Structures are given as C-alpha cells and as structure tokens.
C-alpha cells in the first residue's frame, strides 16, 4: 500500500501504470490505493483532533 501511495501521490503515476510497474493487477493496485487513502485520512483526522481537549 505504501508503494502504491508513494507512486500515485509523489510520482504522479496512474493506477494502471503502478500496477504494471509492481507487476500486479490494476484491480489489486486500486484496492491497495483505496486502503492507503483510508488510512491516510484516518491518520490526518486523528492528528487534527490531537490538540482538542
């Protein structure tokens, strides 16, 4: 998931390109991207609430 997120966000590759690069199906790549995106959103939400009483 981390590789997919890095390649998508920082390298700007689309999910089909990432799948080919990592030698996995586009469906698996898309599933990994959705999981990574959810974890990132949760982490950002948690950090946002860290300063609240």
Secondary structure, DSSP 8 states (H G I E B T S, - for coil): -HHHHHHHHTS---HHHHHHHTTS-HHHHHHHHHHHHHHHHHHHHHHHHTT--
